[in-house]
Amino acid sequence: MIEPTQIQILVLCAALAQVVFEYFLKRANERHLWAMRNEPPPESGDLMNRETWAKATDYSLAKSRFASVEDAFGFVLFVGVFLYLFPFAFSEANWKTEVSMEASPWLCAFVVTVFLTALQIPSLFFDWRKQFSLEEKFGFNKSTKGLWVVDKIKGSILGFAFSLLLLALMIWLYREVSSAFPDTWWVLVFVVFFGIQLLLMILWPKFIIPLFNKLSPLEEGELRDRLMALSEKTGFKAQAIEVIDGSKRSGHSNAYFTGFGKFRRIVLYDTLIEQMETEEIEAVLAHEVGHYKLGHIPKRLAISFFLGLGGFFLLSYFLKSSWFYEGFALDDDLTNSFAPALVVFSLALGFFTYWLSPISNHFSRKHEFEADHFAKEAVGSPEPLVSALRKLYVENLSHPLPHPLMTTFHYSHPTLLEREKALREDT
């Protein structure tokens, strides 16, 4: 058996720390929810009757236990891949030649894409079980098994194609630019990478989503008139308000904002329209408009830009360090090879950035509070949005009182009760 290097041990410790912390976090949340299962606490108000409350609790507990099994399996798989499969695949004689600096960018990209795609195969079992066991049990699954298979095939083909094209471009750019600007190549390469991400934000709703869902303009009538009037009133001037047929896969409801600039649009789930009154949908739209008017989108893009730039800087440092490659049980003659370094980042970086999630979630929740306040001012009252949020919680069986530590690490949105309190302040 090959003895792990110090760097491999460090990464494994980071992975184990996350898995152990997540295990105890989930257990704490489960005990917290179970203690309230049979009797909704006074602070929950009249949100749910006892039967719905118990069902929402059971749904949260079932998702938590399912996620724990998935986490444990993922850790075991990671250990095998990280210690044995990855070093073998990228240091074995034939493959090493195909991911070295001398290999074609297309070939390097192909090897990496095949490797990363293969690692996603075990997750298909969990996706299937979640859709047709857990979600089915609680009445949310609306998809057929045939539709699920078709979705996965489409998603895999698209994911493989995007990954192959993007990686080939990145590897080619790295080689060309680094030869001329060995110390600053990472700036230009990241700017191109980030630009492609922005382009995908524009193209995704127009060309990719229609491959999976039908998007239709919101039909003429009172709802559309009121939403367009609200859009004009708030200065948003939406290019389109569209309805997505989410009901053919799930009973969950939602609304989201996509695109930016003149390509911005609001997308409403058909389930949302069925479940809510006109003034409630109007408040939901006002909330989404609030994100745009308050500059949340460019702020998030700016943060993403600088974090990504920092990541590419680290990558540039590790690329030229032979100890980095040797530390992951790779041959030192792969030094400066972009492909294996990128795979290392894909496999290991998340175990370290995980501990920064409370910071990201804090700012995300702050933006949600601000968008809620904007919606309250836009519609003239907090009640339509409060009512809409309550319906979302009830229809989606979302538990309003998770463990505080769970919200810190996993909730990008404030809880319902926090949002209600904030909306009704100074009213």
C-alpha positions in Angstrom: 0.0 0.0 0.0 1.3 3.5 -0.9 1.9 5.7 2.1 0.0 9.0 1.9 2.0 12.2 1.6 1.7 15.0 4.2 -0.4 17.1 1.8 -2.7 14.2 1.2 -3.1 13.7 4.9 -3.9 17.4 5.3 -6.6 17.3 2.7 -8.1 14.1 4.2 -8.1 15.7 7.6 -10.0 18.7 6.1 -12.5 16.3 4.4 -13.0 14.3 7.6 -13.4 17.5 9.7 -16.2 18.6 7.4 -18.0 15.2 7.4 -17.8 14.9 11.2 -18.9 18.5 11.7 -21.8 18.0 9.3 -22.8 14.8 11.1 -23.1 16.4 14.5 -24.7 19.5 13.0 -27.4 17.4 11.4 -27.9 15.4 14.6 -28.3 18.6 16.6 -30.8 19.9 14.1 -32.7 16.6 14.1 -33.0 16.6 17.9 -34.1 20.2 17.7 -36.8 19.5 15.2 -38.0 16.3 16.8 -38.5 18.0 20.2 -41.1 20.2 18.5 -42.7 17.6 16.3 -45.9 16.9 18.2 -46.6 20.4 19.3 -45.9 23.5 17.2 -44.2 26.1 19.5 -46.0 29.4 20.2 -43.5 31.4 18.1 -44.7 29.5 15.0 -48.0 31.2 15.4 -50.8 29.9 13.1 -48.5 29.0 10.2 -49.4 25.3 10.1 -51.9 23.0 11.8 -50.6 20.0 13.8 -50.8 17.6 10.9 -48.9 19.8 8.5 -46.4 20.7 11.2 -45.7 17.1 11.8 -45.4 16.4 8.1 -43.0 19.3 7.6 -40.9 18.0 10.5 -40.8 14.5 9.1 -39.8 15.9 5.7 -36.9 17.8 7.2 -35.8 14.8 9.2 -36.0 12.5 6.1 -33.9 14.9 4.0 -31.3 15.2 6.8 -30.9 11.5 7.2 -30.7 11.0 3.5 -28.0 13.7 3.3 -26.1 12.0 6.1 -25.9 8.7 4.2 -25.0 10.6 1.0 -22.2 12.4 2.9 -20.8 9.2 4.3 -20.8 7.5 0.9 -19.2 10.6 -0.6 -16.4 10.6 1.9 -15.6 7.0 1.4 -15.6 7.5 -2.4 -13.4 10.6 -2.1 -10.8 8.7 0.0 -10.5 6.0 -2.7 -10.4 8.5 -5.6 -8.0 10.9 -3.9 -5.5 8.4 -2.6 -5.5 5.8 -5.4 -7.6 6.5 -8.5 -6.4 10.1 -9.1 -2.6 9.5 -8.7 -2.9 6.3 -10.9 -5.0 8.0 -13.6 -2.7 11.1 -13.9 0.7 9.5 -13.2 0.3 6.2 -15.1 2.6 6.3 -18.2 -0.1 6.6 -20.9 -2.4 9.0 -19.2 0.6 11.1 -17.9 1.6 11.8 -21.5 -1.9 12.9 -22.4 -2.2 15.5 -19.6 1.4 16.9 -19.7 2.4 20.3 -21.2 3.2 18.6 -24.5 -0.2 17.1 -25.0 -2.9 18.7 -27.1 -5.3 21.0 -25.1 -8.2 19.1 -26.5 -6.7 15.8 -25.3 -6.0 17.2 -21.8 -9.5 18.6 -21.6 -11.0 15.3 -22.7 -9.1 13.3 -20.0 -10.1 15.7 -17.2 -13.7 15.8 -18.4 -14.0 12.1 -18.6 -12.4 11.7 -15.1 -14.7 14.3 -13.5 -17.8 13.0 -15.3 -17.1 9.5 -14.2 -17.0 10.7 -10.5 -20.6 11.9 -10.9 -22.0 8.5 -11.8 -22.5 7.2 -8.2 -24.5 10.3 -7.4 -27.1 9.2 -10.0 -28.3 6.5 -7.5 -28.8 9.1 -4.8 -30.6 11.4 -7.2 -32.9 8.6 -8.2 -33.7 7.6 -4.6 -34.3 11.2 -3.6 -36.7 11.8 -6.5 -38.7 8.5 -6.5 -38.5 7.6 -2.8 -38.1 10.7 -0.6 -39.8 13.3 -2.7 -42.4 10.8 -3.8 -43.3 9.9 -0.2 -44.1 13.5 0.6 -46.0 14.2 -2.5 -43.6 16.4 -4.4 -42.4 14.2 -7.2 -44.3 14.8 -10.4 -41.6 13.4 -12.8 -41.8 10.1 -14.5 -38.9 7.7 -14.6 -38.6 8.2 -18.3 -38.4 12.0 -18.0 -35.8 11.7 -15.2 -33.6 9.5 -17.4 -34.0 11.9 -20.4 -33.1 14.8 -18.2 -30.0 13.1 -16.9 -28.9 12.2 -20.4 -29.4 15.7 -21.7 -27.6 17.2 -18.6 -24.7 14.8 -19.0 -24.2 15.6 -22.7 -24.4 19.3 -22.1 -22.2 19.2 -19.1 -19.6 17.1 -20.9 -19.6 19.5 -23.9 -19.4 22.7 -21.9 -16.6 21.2 -19.7 -14.6 20.0 -22.7 -14.9 23.3 -24.6 -14.1 25.5 -21.6 -11.2 23.4 -20.3 -9.6 23.2 -23.8 -9.8 27.0 -24.1 -8.4 27.5 -20.6 -5.5 25.1 -21.2 -4.7 26.7 -24.5 -4.9 30.2 -23.1 -2.7 29.2 -20.1 0.0 27.9 -22.4 -0.1 30.8 -24.8 -0.3 33.6 -22.3 2.0 32.2 -19.7 4.8 31.9 -22.2 4.6 35.6 -22.8 3.6 36.8 -19.3 4.8 34.1 -16.9 3.9 36.1 -13.8 0.5 37.6 -14.7 -1.1 35.1 -17.1 -3.6 34.1 -14.5 -5.3 37.6 -14.6 -6.1 37.4 -18.4 -7.1 33.8 -18.3 -9.5 34.4 -15.4 -11.0 37.4 -17.1 -11.8 35.3 -20.1 -13.2 32.5 -17.8 -15.3 35.1 -16.0 -16.5 36.6 -19.2 -17.7 33.2 -20.4 -19.6 32.8 -17.1 -21.4 36.1 -17.8 -22.2 35.0 -21.3 -23.7 31.8 -20.0 -25.9 33.8 -17.7 -27.4 35.4 -20.8 -27.6 32.3 -22.9 -28.8 29.9 -20.2 -32.4 31.0 -19.9 -32.7 31.5 -23.7 -31.1 28.3 -25.0 -30.5 25.8 -22.2 -33.6 26.0 -20.0 -35.9 25.4 -22.9 -34.2 22.0 -23.5 -35.7 20.9 -20.2 -38.6 23.1 -19.5 -41.2 25.1 -21.4 -41.0 28.8 -20.8 -44.1 30.8 -21.8 -44.9 34.5 -21.5 -47.3 35.2 -18.7 -50.7 35.3 -20.3 -52.8 38.5 -20.7 -55.0 39.4 -17.7 -55.1 41.1 -14.4 -52.0 39.3 -13.1 -49.9 40.3 -16.0 -51.2 43.9 -16.0 -50.4 44.3 -12.3 -47.0 42.8 -12.6 -46.1 44.9 -15.6 -47.4 48.0 -13.8 -45.3 47.2 -10.8 -42.3 46.7 -13.0 -42.7 50.1 -14.6 -43.4 51.7 -11.2 -40.2 50.4 -9.7 -38.1 51.3 -12.7 -37.3 47.7 -13.5 -38.8 47.5 -17.0 -38.5 43.7 -17.3 -37.9 42.4 -20.8 -40.1 39.4 -20.0 -42.1 37.8 -17.2 -42.2 34.1 -18.0 -43.9 31.0 -16.6 -41.9 27.8 -16.3 -43.7 24.4 -16.2 -42.0 23.2 -13.0 -45.1 21.2 -12.1 -44.1 18.4 -14.6 -41.2 17.5 -12.3 -42.0 18.7 -8.8 -44.7 20.1 -6.6 -42.3 22.7 -5.2 -42.9 26.3 -6.1 -40.5 29.2 -6.5 -39.7 32.3 -8.5 -36.3 33.6 -9.6 -34.5 36.4 -11.4 -32.2 35.5 -14.3 -29.9 37.4 -16.7 -28.8 41.0 -16.3 -28.9 44.3 -18.2 -31.4 44.2 -21.0 -31.5 40.4 -20.8 -33.0 40.4 -17.3 -36.2 38.5 -16.8 -38.4 37.2 -14.0 -39.4 33.5 -14.1 -42.5 32.3 -12.1 -43.2 28.6 -11.5 -46.6 27.6 -12.7 -47.1 26.0 -9.2 -46.5 29.4 -7.6 -49.3 31.0 -9.8 -51.7 28.2 -8.8 -51.0 28.5 -5.1 -51.0 32.3 -4.7 -53.3 35.3 -5.0 -52.5 38.1 -7.4 -51.3 40.5 -4.7 -49.0 37.8 -3.2 -47.4 37.1 -6.6 -47.0 40.9 -7.0 -45.1 41.0 -3.7 -42.9 38.1 -4.8 -42.1 39.9 -8.0 -41.4 43.1 -6.0 -38.9 41.1 -3.9 -37.1 39.9 -7.0 -37.1 43.4 -8.5 -35.6 44.6 -5.2 -32.5 42.4 -5.8 -31.9 44.2 -9.1 -32.7 47.8 -7.9 -30.5 47.4 -4.8 -27.5 46.3 -6.8 -27.3 42.8 -5.3 -26.6 41.2 -8.6 -23.5 43.3 -9.4 -22.3 43.1 -5.8 -22.5 39.3 -5.9 -20.7 39.3 -9.3 -18.0 41.5 -7.9 -17.4 39.2 -4.9 -17.4 36.2 -7.2 -14.9 38.0 -9.5 -12.4 38.8 -6.8 -12.7 35.4 -5.1 -12.2 33.7 -8.4 -9.3 35.9 -9.2 -7.7 34.9 -5.9 -8.3 31.3 -6.7 -6.5 31.7 -10.1 -3.6 33.4 -8.3 -3.3 30.4 -6.0 -3.5 28.1 -9.0 -0.7 30.0 -10.7 1.5 29.6 -7.6 0.9 25.9 -7.3 1.3 25.2 -11.0 5.0 26.1 -10.9 5.7 24.2 -7.6 6.9 20.7 -8.0 6.2 20.0 -4.3 2.5 20.6 -5.0 2.4 17.8 -7.6 4.6 15.5 -5.6 2.3 16.2 -2.5 -0.6 14.7 -4.4 1.4 11.6 -5.5 2.0 12.9 -9.0 5.3 12.7 -10.9 7.2 16.0 -10.7 7.6 16.1 -14.5 3.9 17.1 -14.5 4.9 20.4 -13.0 3.2 23.3 -14.8 0.6 21.0 -16.3 -2.8 22.7 -16.0 -5.1 19.6 -16.2 -4.0 17.7 -13.1 -3.7 20.9 -11.0 -7.3 21.8 -11.9 -8.5 18.3 -10.9 -6.8 18.7 -7.5 -8.6 22.0 -7.0 -11.9 20.4 -8.0 -11.5 17.6 -5.5 -10.0 19.3 -2.5 -10.7 23.1 -2.5 -14.3 22.7 -1.2 -13.2 21.1 2.1 -11.4 24.4 2.9 -13.9 26.9 1.6 -16.7 25.1 3.4 -15.8 27.0 6.6 -16.3 30.3 4.8 -20.0 29.5 4.1 -21.3 31.3 7.2 -19.8 34.5 5.8 -21.4 34.0 2.4 -24.7 33.1 3.9 -24.6 36.2 6.2 -24.4 38.6 3.3 -26.9 36.6 1.3 -29.4 36.8 4.1 -28.7 40.5 4.4 -29.6 41.0 0.8 -32.9 39.0 1.3 -33.9 41.3 4.2 -33.2 44.3 2.0 -35.2 42.9 -0.9 -38.1 42.2 1.4 -38.0 45.8 2.6 -38.1 47.0 -1.0 -41.1 44.8 -1.7 -42.9 46.1 1.3 -42.4 49.7 0.2 -43.3 48.9 -3.4 -46.6 47.3 -2.7 -47.4 49.5 0.3 -47.7 46.9 3.0 -45.8 43.9 4.4 -48.9 41.7 4.5 -48.9 40.4 0.8 -45.2 39.3 1.1 -45.8 37.8 4.5 -48.7 35.8 3.2 -46.8 34.7 0.1 -43.8 33.5 2.2 -46.2 31.6 4.5 -47.8 29.8 1.6 -44.3 29.0 0.2 -43.4 27.4 3.6 -46.6 25.5 3.9 -46.7 24.2 0.3 -43.0 23.3 0.3 -43.2 21.8 3.8 -40.3 24.0 4.9 -39.6 24.0 8.6 -39.6 27.6 10.0 -37.5 26.8 13.1 -34.2 25.0 12.2 -31.3 24.9 14.6 -29.5 28.3 14.6 -26.2 26.6 13.7 -27.9 24.9 10.7 -29.0 28.3 9.4 -25.5 29.7 9.9 -23.9 27.1 7.6 -26.7 26.1 5.2 -29.3 28.9 4.9 -28.7 31.6 2.3 -32.2 33.0 3.2 -33.5 34.1 6.6 -36.1 31.9 8.2 -39.7 32.8 7.8 -40.1 34.1 11.3 -37.0 36.3 10.9 -38.4 37.7 7.7 -41.9 38.3 9.2 -40.4 40.2 12.1 -38.3 42.4 9.9 -41.1 43.1 7.5 -43.5 44.2 10.3 -41.0 46.5 12.0 -41.7 50.2 11.7 -45.1 49.3 10.2 
